[in-house]
Amino acid sequence: MTYIEATGYILNIPKFTKKNDARHTKTFLRYIGNPQERLKVLHVAGTNGKGSVCAYLDSMLRSEGKRTGLFTSPHLVNINERIAIDGEQISDDDFTRIFEKTLEAVRRMEAEGLSHPTFFEFLFGMAVSAFADAGVEYAVIETGLGGRKDATRSIEHPIVCAITSIGLDHMEHLGDTLEEIAREKAGIIRPGVPVFYAETAEESDCVIESAAKEQGSFCKKIGKDAFEILGIEDKHIAFSCFSAYYGTTTWKLNNTGVYQPHNAMLAMEVMQYLFGENGHPKRWRETLAELKWAGRMEEVLPEVYIDGAHNVSAMEAFAQSVPQEGRRNIVLFSAVQDKDYRRMIRCLCGRVQADLFVVTHISGGRGTDARVLAKIFREYTEQPVIVRESVEEAFTFVLEHQGERRIYCLGSLYLTGKIRELVQEVI
């Protein structure tokens, strides 16, 4: 089978169907040889920042000389992005080989009357199988949706759990309040497994603390006061930590998002727990300063940024990261239908100084009509709002009208991925 045939098969598995239960995923893993049992798993859940925390953990583990696997979602351009070994996405040949191995197990399952794994289950199975085959020691695993019912929850014995900030997203699946959503995210906590989490709000923090107590798990909150942002310079954000372990050292991230130091601190606390006195914080600091995480306040062209903010809380965090003085901006926006795009737009118009908004439509069936988005924008801003039906047209338009302005593209990971793809074609 070719790589194109393999990816075509996976992409045709229905992505948004009802989940299989945990027993099904455990059975699936058993059919592929329980590769997860050969890995030291760091399990990461949360609403926003999961991918960044996973990337930080992966990079710091590699700085300690560890062989790592990284499983994240969604991909932006290439499906191989979801499975990385030692910091490199899996090759097309290895992807195809692992796919064939996984498909063979699925065929045996189906022959015995068991249902086909979901899109996410299949890729998760491929990932842990690839990691085990490659002799990975530490696997950083990001949940897909929620936590309690997520396919990744089938890993029974992670070495540590981490929960990033909690926000209102995927409410049709996870609940309408922060407490309900936190309860789903806290479902990754296992008996006796340490959990570290990012402070969000009292109502969600209490749920995580309570879940950890019920499981007899050590629990540590990474507070918003655990660090101080020192400034943004030369595309880096600098911060200091209020921790004797790190001393007075200044840390830098290759990113300008003001929300990223909190994500980094969460990952750093996990590393401190894992390595203690044997850890090398100097190496961590060096690797974090160099790490680039695609689609997170990423500068893809001069003064052109893409950001994966696609829910209200992420939009609020994005707005805090945009300079408010002495800068003219263009915002390119799109959103999928199941998001609270009205509140996202209201936040953008109220908190980001832009003198031009461009809206577009994401193809594929889930995108919101650009004219609907434009109508909402015009309710909240007096600045020009331009509609361009395709992402290609919209991106060309903002580049042609950039001038001295900075461009921000956000609202959907689909939009982020498409623009990244367009930029790669140009470069």
Residue pairs with C-beta under 8 A, 6 or more apart in sequence:
1 96
1 99
1 100
2 96
3 92
3 93
3 95
3 96
6 95
6 96
6 99
6 100
7 79
7 95
9 99
9 103
10 79
10 99
10 119
10 122
10 123
11 79
11 119
13 116
13 117
13 118
13 119
13 122
14 118
14 119
15 118
15 119
15 120
17 118
19 118
19 149
19 150
19 151
20 115
20 117
20 118
20 121
20 151
21 149
22 149
22 153
22 154
24 114
24 115
24 117
24 121
25 117
25 121
25 124
25 151
25 153
25 154
26 154
27 109
27 114
28 105
28 106
28 109
28 117
28 121
28 125
29 35
29 36
29 125
29 128
29 154
31 105
31 106
31 108
31 109
32 101
32 102
32 105
32 125
32 129
33 129
33 132
35 128
35 129
35 131
35 132
35 133
36 128
36 132
36 139
36 154
36 155
37 157
38 132
39 69
39 128
39 131
39 132
39 136
39 137
39 138
39 139
40 137
40 138
40 139
40 159
41 138
41 139
41 140
41 141
41 155
41 157
41 158
41 159
42 57
42 138
42 139
42 140
42 141
42 158
42 159
42 160
42 161
42 162
42 270
43 141
43 143
43 152
43 155
43 158
43 160
43 161
43 162
43 188
44 50
44 53
44 54
44 57
44 140
44 141
44 142
44 143
44 161
44 162
44 163
44 164
45 142
45 143
45 146
45 147
45 150
45 161
45 162
45 163
45 164
45 185
45 186
45 187
45 188
46 53
46 162
46 163
46 164
46 165
46 166
46 185
46 197
46 198
47 164
47 165
47 166
47 167
47 168
47 169
47 181
47 185
47 311
47 313
47 314
48 164
48 165
48 167
48 169
48 259
48 311
48 313
48 314
48 317
49 164
49 165
49 198
49 259
49 262
49 263
49 266
50 72
50 142
50 143
50 164
51 72
51 142
51 293
51 296
51 308
52 260
52 263
52 264
52 293
52 296
53 162
53 164
53 263
53 266
53 267
54 70
54 72
54 140
54 141
54 142
55 70
55 72
55 291
55 293
56 263
56 264
56 267
56 268
56 288
56 291
57 140
57 162
57 267
57 270
57 271
58 68
58 70
58 84
58 87
58 140
59 87
59 287
59 288
59 291
60 267
60 268
60 271
60 283
60 284
60 287
60 288
61 68
61 138
61 140
61 271
62 68
62 86
62 87
62 287
63 280
63 283
63 284
63 286
63 287
64 275
64 279
64 280
64 283
66 137
66 138
67 85
67 86
67 134
67 135
67 136
67 137
67 138
68 85
68 86
68 87
68 136
68 137
68 138
68 139
68 140
69 83
69 84
69 85
69 127
69 128
69 130
69 131
69 134
69 136
69 138
69 139
69 140
70 83
70 84
70 85
70 87
70 139
70 140
71 82
71 83
71 84
71 123
71 124
71 127
71 128
71 131
71 139
71 140
71 141
71 142
71 152
72 81
72 82
72 84
72 142
73 82
73 120
73 123
73 142
73 144
74 82
74 413
74 417
75 81
75 82
75 417
76 294
76 295
76 413
76 416
76 417
76 420
76 421
77 417
77 420
77 421
77 424
78 89
79 95
79 123
80 89
80 90
80 91
80 92
80 95
81 89
81 294
82 123
82 127
83 89
83 90
83 95
83 98
83 123
83 126
83 127
83 130
84 90
85 130
85 131
85 134
85 136
90 98
90 130
94 130
95 126
98 126
98 129
98 130
98 133
99 126
101 129
102 122
102 125
102 126
102 129
105 125
106 116
106 117
106 122
109 115
109 116
109 117
110 116
117 125
118 151
120 144
120 145
120 151
121 151
124 141
124 144
124 151
124 152
127 139
127 141
128 139
128 141
128 155
131 139
141 152
141 155
141 158
142 152
143 150
143 152
143 153
143 185
143 188
144 150
144 151
144 152
145 170
145 173
145 174
146 170
146 173
146 174
146 184
146 185
146 187
147 153
147 163
147 184
147 185
147 186
147 187
147 188
148 183
148 184
148 185
148 186
148 187
148 188
149 184
149 187
150 187
150 188
152 188
153 187
153 188
156 190
157 190
157 193
158 188
158 190
158 193
159 193
159 274
160 193
160 194
160 195
160 196
160 270
160 273
160 274
161 188
161 189
161 190
161 193
161 194
161 195
161 196
161 217
162 195
162 196
162 197
162 266
162 267
162 270
163 185
163 186
163 188
163 195
163 196
163 197
163 198
163 208
164 197
164 198
164 263
164 266
165 198
165 200
165 259
165 262
165 313
166 178
166 181
166 182
166 185
166 200
166 201
166 204
167 178
167 181
167 200
167 311
167 312
167 313
167 314
168 176
168 178
168 181
168 311
168 312
168 313
168 340
169 181
169 310
169 311
169 312
169 313
169 339
170 181
170 338
171 181
172 338
174 180
174 181
174 184
175 181
175 183
175 184
177 203
178 200
178 201
178 203
178 204
179 203
179 204
179 206
179 207
181 204
182 200
182 203
182 204
182 205
182 207
182 208
183 207
183 211
185 208
186 207
186 208
186 211
186 212
187 211
189 195
189 208
189 211
189 212
189 215
189 217
190 215
190 217
191 215
191 216
191 217
192 215
192 216
192 217
193 215
193 217
194 217
194 218
194 219
194 220
194 273
195 208
195 212
195 217
195 218
195 219
195 220
196 219
196 220
196 222
196 266
196 269
196 270
196 273
197 205
197 208
197 219
197 220
197 221
197 222
197 266
198 221
198 222
198 262
198 263
198 265
198 266
199 205
199 221
199 222
199 223
199 224
205 221
208 219
209 219
209 221
212 218
212 219
213 219
220 269
220 273
222 262
222 265
222 266
222 269
224 262
225 242
226 241
226 242
226 243
226 262
226 265
227 239
227 240
227 241
227 242
227 261
227 262
227 265
228 239
228 240
228 242
229 237
229 238
229 239
229 258
229 261
230 238
230 239
230 240
230 250
231 237
231 238
232 238
232 256
235 254
235 255
235 256
235 299
236 252
236 253
236 254
236 255
236 256
236 289
237 252
237 253
237 255
237 256
237 257
237 258
237 260
237 261
238 250
238 251
238 252
239 250
239 251
239 252
239 253
239 261
239 264
240 248
240 249
240 250
240 251
241 249
241 251
241 265
241 268
245 272
245 281
246 268
246 281
249 281
249 285
251 261
251 264
251 285
251 288
251 289
252 285
252 288
252 289
253 260
253 261
253 264
253 288
253 289
253 291
254 288
254 289
254 290
254 291
254 292
255 292
255 293
255 296
255 297
255 298
256 297
256 321
257 296
257 297
257 307
257 317
257 318
257 321
258 317
258 320
258 321
259 317
259 320
259 321
260 296
260 297
264 288
268 281
268 284
271 279
271 284
272 279
292 298
294 420
295 306
295 307
295 308
295 413
295 416
295 417
295 420
296 307
296 308
297 305
297 307
297 318
297 321
298 305
298 306
298 307
298 420
299 305
300 306
300 419
300 420
300 423
301 399
301 423
303 402
303 405
303 406
303 407
304 399
304 402
304 406
304 407
304 409
304 423
305 406
305 407
305 408
305 409
306 408
306 409
306 410
306 415
306 416
306 419
306 420
307 318
307 408
307 409
307 410
307 416
308 314
308 410
308 413
308 416
309 315
309 317
309 318
309 344
309 410
309 411
310 335
310 336
310 339
310 410
310 411
310 412
310 413
311 339
311 340
311 344
312 340
312 343
312 344
312 347
315 343
315 344
315 347
315 348
315 410
316 347
316 351
318 352
318 408
318 410
319 347
319 348
319 351
319 352
322 329
322 351
322 352
322 353
322 408
324 353
327 353
327 406
328 353
328 354
328 355
328 404
328 405
328 406
329 352
329 353
329 354
329 355
329 405
329 406
329 407
329 408
330 354
330 355
330 356
330 357
330 358
330 398
330 401
330 402
330 405
330 406
330 407
330 408
331 348
331 352
331 354
331 356
331 357
331 358
331 407
331 408
331 409
331 410
332 358
332 359
332 360
332 394
332 395
332 398
332 407
332 408
332 409
332 410
332 415
332 419
333 345
333 348
333 357
333 358
333 359
333 360
333 373
333 377
333 409
333 410
333 411
333 415
334 359
334 360
334 361
334 362
334 367
334 368
334 370
334 373
334 391
334 394
334 411
334 412
334 414
334 415
335 341
335 344
335 362
335 367
335 368
335 373
335 411
335 412
336 362
336 366
336 367
336 368
336 412
336 414
337 366
337 367
337 368
338 366
339 412
341 368
341 373
341 376
341 411
342 376
344 411
345 373
345 376
345 377
345 380
346 380
348 354
348 357
349 357
349 377
349 380
349 381
350 380
352 408
354 381
354 383
354 408
355 383
355 384
355 405
356 383
356 384
356 386
356 398
356 401
356 405
357 377
357 381
357 383
357 384
357 385
357 386
358 385
358 386
358 387
358 388
358 394
358 397
358 398
359 370
359 373
359 374
359 377
359 385
359 386
359 387
359 388
359 394
360 370
360 387
360 388
360 389
360 390
360 391
360 393
360 394
360 415
361 367
361 368
361 369
361 370
361 389
361 390
361 391
362 368
362 391
362 412
362 414
362 415
362 418
363 390
363 391
364 414
366 414
367 412
367 414
370 387
370 388
370 389
371 387
374 385
374 386
374 387
377 385
378 385
386 397
388 394
388 397
391 415
391 418
391 419
391 422
392 422
395 409
395 419
395 422
398 407
398 409
399 407
409 415
409 416
409 419
410 416
